[in-house]
Amino acid sequence: MNRNSQPFVAARDFLLAHRTDYATAVRDFRWPQLHQFNWALDYFDAMAEGNQAPALWIVEEDGSEQRYSFAELAERSNRVANHLRALGVRRGERMLLMLGNHIALWETMLAAFKLGAVVIPATALLTAEDLRDRIDRGQVRHLVVGSEHTGKFADLAADCTRICVGAPVAGWTPHQAYAEHASAFTAEGTTLATDPMLLYFTSGTTSKPKMVLHSHQSYPVGHLSTMYWIGLQPGDLHLNISSPGWAKHAWSCFFAPWNAGACIFIHNVARFSAPALLGVLEKYGVTSLCAPPTVWRMLIQEDLASLKGRLRLRELVGAGEPLNPEIIEQIQHAWGLWLRDGFGQSETTALVGNTPGQPLKPGSMGRPLPGYRVCMLDPDGQPASDGEVALPLEPHPLGLMLCYEDSPEKTAEVMRGGYYRTGDTASVDADGYVTFVGRADDVFKASDYRISPFELESALIEHPAVMEVAVVPSPDPVRLAVPKAFLILAHDEPGSAALAENILAFAREHLAPYKRVRRIEFVTELPKTISGKIRRVELRQMEVQRRQGERGAQEYFEEDFPQLKG
């Protein structure tokens, strides 16, 4: 291994060796001390030399597939780096990537890292105005975009280098020209571990996206914690259901698997299908699966038990939003595997998780992962058993972002008093298990009691008719506010007064009186950010307006059913 990468490799090997020994891993793990470090050059290329093991396996919806070894990806990314350099890409310059799950995504990211350019991942769901904001605030100099999306840039970034992947587009340089360049790459200058590497625009459920800046150590090295949480091992075949452009894609479709020497598996489909995913898991022998709760909720609608013994799956994890206990229990009953929750942010890598081989408490996110000290802070900024999730800044957590690039005020706000504050609230028990309560902005009071939307949502989703739910406060003249649930029903079941009564009665049986959901509304979709997180702030605002007018057609109150009163 390259001398610069030796501390990183030693830290990685330690975590791989203690994959199921949580106590030792947490007690003895130390973040590697790095000065000059370029993950793509010092680690990936060294690991890839002569390595014909599969690194990336892409299967299309029609069944066609492509497999690439570590050695192939190292060579291809060298050619792309030389191509980008010839087009004028230089160290520190910003490059916006809007690509699907195509080989060009991985080889271009590796190439940009080798050059020392800063990558700004962008989802294809962004509008022209979203892109204008990213280009202007991110000081973008170069664009690498799928041909099908180049039209969004017609009136944008006229001075940027333009590279398209796919069919030729007038005014854009074809990505395929990289093949004409040399397969060997020599870096110009050195990369410091603290040099910027990635710039993420957070999806922001309440405000304009923040600019999260990560370094050559905070993300690739920081994702040793993510590798540990997932339980990845060399030679694994890992499938993560996440769209390019989001931090979770880099977590689990880039850094964590390759840190472990595992193969990234991609199944490209136009529209998600739970039966199709289950078929792919069986056919290709996927060993680890990471998916958001929305996907897990759809999977448990299928006959999972029929697949027991036919899958190679060893590790199951959920990310994006907390997992409801009902989902975890159904997966365990069907497959005999624990679906393990975890917690992190775009600003960090995985911070908390239920790790392989350890006792799992359904409903808990798990315990702090190796390398991270996690605590809860009360409103006065003091450690407590219940409060805002925070990281002590001394010593500085290696996997924490450098800053919010365009807002020193926001950076100072979240890093005040010697802690990084996540904005999420949770509780911690005597065994160190952390249980999510909610975003600080989502927790509310009803009849002067503090209410966690997640706790109520977890109870309601156990009802067989409910597939997805979001709980917000609904203004009430007596109680100030009462919990209201917006429900998406399973199997396209129609909403009705009878079903509303049944669900309200179910809530009455499973929730303490002060927590009881007293209003429900059947909906066909929930407002979400483009990264898929529920925008409860939008539901709250809508509910305030709704209470000033007439009740909705699919809206039901507890008082509509006298037999439920009390």
Long-range contacts (C-beta under 8 A, 24 or more apart in sequence): 1-42, 1-43, 1-46, 1-47, 2-41, 2-42, 2-43, 2-45, 2-46, 4-34, 4-35, 4-36, 4-37, 4-38, 4-42, 5-37, 5-39, 5-42, 5-43, 5-46, 7-32, 7-33, 7-34, 8-32, 8-34, 8-37, 8-39, 8-42, 8-43, 8-221, 9-43, 11-221, 11-224, 12-224, 12-227, 12-259, 12-260, 15-224, 15-227, 15-228, 15-370, 16-233, 16-234, 16-260, 19-228, 19-231, 19-233, 19-356, 19-357, 20-355, 20-356, 20-357, 20-358, 21-357, 22-355, 22-357, 22-358, 22-367, 25-228, 25-370, 26-367, 26-368, 26-369, 26-370, 29-370, 29-371, 30-371, 31-221, 31-371, 31-398, 31-399, 32-221, 34-193, 34-217, 34-221, 35-192, 35-193, 36-190, 36-191, 36-192, 36-193, 37-191, 37-192, 37-193, 37-216, 37-217, 37-221, 38-113, 38-114, 38-116, 38-187, 38-191, 38-216, 39-113, 39-197, 39-216, 39-220, 39-221, 39-255, 40-77, 40-110, 40-111, 40-113, 40-114, 41-113, 41-114, 41-187, 41-191, 43-220, 44-70, 44-73, 44-74, 44-110, 44-258, 45-74, 47-258, 47-261, 48-73, 48-74, 49-74, 53-235, 53-261, 53-263, 54-263, 55-258, 55-263, 55-264, 56-103, 56-106, 56-263, 56-264, 56-266, 57-237, 57-263, 57-264, 57-265, 57-266, 57-284, 58-101, 58-102, 58-103, 58-266, 58-268, 59-265, 59-266, 59-267, 59-268, 59-280, 59-284, 60-268, 61-267, 61-268, 61-269, 61-270, 66-103, 68-103, 68-106, 73-106, 73-107, 73-110, 74-110, 75-183, 76-103, 76-107, 76-178, 77-106, 77-107, 77-108, 77-110, 77-111, 77-114, 77-185, 78-111, 78-114, 78-182, 78-183, 78-184, 78-185, 79-178, 79-179, 79-181, 79-182, 79-183, 80-107, 80-108, 80-110, 80-111, 80-175, 80-178, 80-181, 81-110, 81-111, 81-112, 81-114, 81-115, 81-185, 82-178, 82-181, 82-182, 82-185, 83-111, 83-175, 83-177, 83-178, 83-180, 83-181, 84-108, 84-111, 84-112, 84-115, 84-117, 84-142, 84-163, 85-115, 86-181, 87-142, 87-161, 87-163, 87-173, 88-142, 88-161, 89-115, 89-117, 89-141, 89-142, 89-161, 90-115, 90-116, 90-117, 91-115, 91-116, 91-117, 91-188, 91-189, 91-191, 92-116, 92-117, 92-118, 92-195, 92-196, 93-117, 93-118, 93-141, 93-142, 94-118, 94-120, 94-138, 94-139, 94-140, 94-141, 94-142, 94-199, 95-119, 95-120, 95-140, 95-141, 95-142, 95-143, 95-144, 96-120, 96-122, 96-131, 96-134, 96-135, 96-138, 96-140, 96-142, 96-143, 96-144, 96-145, 97-121, 97-122, 97-144, 97-145, 97-244, 97-245, 98-122, 98-123, 98-124, 98-126, 98-143, 98-144, 98-145, 98-146, 98-149, 98-245, 99-144, 99-145, 99-146, 99-165, 99-244, 100-124, 100-146, 100-244, 100-268, 101-244, 101-253, 101-266, 101-268, 102-146, 102-165, 102-166, 104-144, 104-165, 104-175, 105-244, 106-254, 106-264, 107-178, 108-144, 108-175, 109-254, 113-197, 113-216, 114-185, 114-187, 115-187, 116-187, 116-189, 116-191, 116-195, 117-142, 118-196, 118-197, 118-198, 118-199, 119-197, 119-198, 119-199, 120-198, 120-199, 120-200, 120-201, 121-198, 121-200, 121-244, 121-245, 121-246, 121-249, 121-250, 122-201, 122-245, 123-243, 123-244, 123-245, 123-246, 123-530, 123-531, 124-149, 124-243, 124-244, 124-245, 125-243, 125-245, 125-530, 126-152, 126-245, 126-530, 127-152, 128-152, 128-153, 128-155, 128-156, 131-156, 132-156, 133-201, 133-208, 133-209, 134-201, 135-160, 137-211, 137-406, 138-199, 138-201, 138-211, 144-175, 145-172, 147-172, 191-216, 192-216, 193-217, 193-221, 194-402, 196-402, 198-250, 199-405, 200-247, 200-346, 202-346, 202-347, 203-246, 203-346, 203-529, 203-530, 203-531, 203-533, 204-529, 205-439, 205-441, 205-529, 205-533, 205-534, 205-535, 205-536, 205-537, 206-441, 206-537, 210-404, 210-406, 210-407, 210-410, 211-404, 211-405, 211-406, 211-407, 212-247, 212-346, 212-347, 212-401, 212-404, 212-405, 213-401, 213-402, 213-403, 213-404, 213-405, 214-401, 214-402, 215-402, 217-398, 218-349, 218-398, 218-399, 218-400, 218-401, 218-402, 219-250, 219-255, 219-349, 219-399, 220-255, 220-259, 221-398, 221-399, 222-348, 222-349, 222-371, 222-398, 222-399, 222-400, 223-250, 223-251, 223-255, 223-256, 223-259, 223-349, 223-350, 223-399, 224-259, 224-349, 224-370, 224-371, 225-344, 225-349, 225-350, 225-351, 225-353, 225-369, 225-370, 225-371, 225-372, 225-399, 226-251, 226-252, 226-255, 226-256, 226-344, 226-349, 226-350, 227-255, 227-256, 227-257, 227-259, 227-260, 228-350, 228-353, 228-355, 228-369, 228-370, 229-317, 229-340, 229-342, 229-350, 229-353, 229-354, 229-355, 229-366, 229-369, 230-256, 230-288, 230-290, 230-315, 230-317, 231-288, 231-314, 231-315, 231-317, 231-355, 231-356, 232-256, 232-257, 232-259, 232-260, 232-262, 232-288, 232-315, 233-260, 233-262, 234-260, 234-261, 234-262, 235-261, 235-262, 235-263, 236-260, 236-262, 236-263, 236-287, 236-288, 236-314, 236-315, 237-262, 237-263, 237-265, 237-284, 237-285, 237-286, 237-287, 237-288, 237-312, 238-262, 238-263, 238-264, 238-265, 238-286, 238-287, 238-288, 238-289, 238-290, 239-265, 239-266, 239-267, 239-280, 239-281, 239-286, 239-288, 239-289, 239-290, 240-264, 240-289, 240-290, 240-291, 241-272, 241-277, 241-289, 241-290, 241-291, 241-292, 241-295, 242-290, 242-292, 243-531, 246-531, 247-345, 247-346, 248-319, 248-320, 248-531, 251-319, 251-344, 251-349, 251-350, 252-290, 252-319, 262-288, 272-298, 274-298, 274-299, 274-301, 274-302, 275-302, 278-302, 278-304, 278-307, 281-307, 281-311, 281-313, 282-307, 282-310, 282-311, 285-312, 286-311, 286-312, 286-313, 287-312, 287-313, 287-314, 287-315, 288-313, 288-314, 288-315, 288-316, 288-317, 289-313, 289-315, 289-316, 289-317, 290-317, 290-318, 290-319, 291-318, 291-319, 292-318, 292-319, 292-320, 292-321, 292-532, 293-318, 293-320, 293-321, 293-322, 293-323, 293-324, 293-327, 294-320, 294-468, 294-532, 296-323, 296-327, 296-331, 296-339, 297-324, 297-327, 297-461, 297-467, 297-468, 298-467, 299-331, 300-327, 300-330, 300-331, 300-334, 301-467, 301-490, 301-491, 304-330, 304-331, 304-334, 304-335, 305-333, 305-334, 305-335, 307-334, 307-335, 308-334, 308-335, 308-336, 311-335, 313-337, 315-340, 315-356, 316-340, 317-341, 317-342, 317-353, 318-342, 319-344, 320-531, 320-532, 320-533, 321-533, 321-534, 322-365, 322-436, 322-454, 322-458, 324-457, 324-458, 324-461, 324-462, 325-362, 325-363, 325-458, 325-462, 326-458, 326-461, 326-462, 327-461, 328-360, 328-362, 329-362, 340-366, 341-365, 341-366, 342-366, 342-369, 343-389, 343-424, 343-434, 343-436, 345-422, 346-401, 347-400, 347-401, 347-414, 347-420, 347-422, 348-391, 348-397, 348-399, 348-400, 348-401, 348-420, 348-422, 349-399, 351-389, 351-391, 351-399, 351-422, 352-389, 352-434, 361-433, 361-435, 363-435, 363-458, 364-429, 364-433, 364-434, 364-435, 365-426, 365-433, 365-434, 365-435, 365-436, 366-433, 366-434, 367-431, 367-432, 367-433, 367-434, 368-432, 368-434, 371-397, 371-398, 371-399, 372-397, 372-399, 373-397, 374-434, 375-419, 375-428, 376-425, 376-426, 376-427, 376-428, 377-419, 377-421, 381-417, 381-419, 385-427, 385-428, 385-429, 386-425, 386-426, 386-427, 386-428, 386-437, 387-425, 387-426, 388-421, 388-422, 388-423, 388-424, 388-425, 388-440, 389-421, 389-422, 389-424, 389-425, 389-426, 389-434, 390-419, 390-420, 390-421, 390-422, 391-419, 391-420, 391-422, 392-418, 392-419, 393-418, 393-419, 393-420, 394-418, 425-452, 439-536, 441-536, 441-537, 442-472, 442-536, 442-537, 444-472, 444-473, 444-481, 445-473, 445-480, 445-481, 446-473, 446-476, 446-479, 446-480, 446-481, 446-482, 446-483, 446-514, 447-479, 447-480, 447-482, 447-514, 448-480, 449-514, 449-515, 451-483, 451-515, 453-483, 453-536, 455-515, 456-483, 456-485, 456-507, 456-511, 456-515, 456-517, 457-485, 459-507, 459-510, 459-511, 460-485, 460-487, 460-503, 460-506, 460-507, 460-517, 462-506, 462-510, 463-502, 463-503, 463-506, 464-490, 465-489, 465-490, 465-493, 465-499, 465-502, 465-503, 466-490, 466-503, 467-491, 468-526, 470-526, 470-534, 470-536, 470-539, 471-517, 471-536, 472-536, 472-539, 472-540, 472-543, 473-540, 473-543, 474-518, 474-519, 474-543, 474-547, 475-543, 475-544, 475-547, 482-518, 482-519, 483-515, 483-516, 483-517, 483-518, 483-519, 484-517, 484-518, 484-519, 484-520, 484-521, 484-543, 485-517, 485-519, 485-520, 485-521, 486-520, 486-521, 486-523, 486-526, 486-539, 487-520, 487-521, 487-522, 487-523, 488-522, 488-523, 488-524, 488-525, 488-526, 489-522, 495-522, 495-554, 497-556, 497-560, 500-556, 500-560, 500-561, 501-556, 501-560, 501-561, 501-564, 504-556, 504-558, 504-561, 504-564, 505-564, 508-564, 516-558, 518-557, 518-558, 519-555, 519-556, 519-557, 519-558, 520-555, 520-556, 521-552, 521-554, 521-555, 521-556, 522-554, 523-554
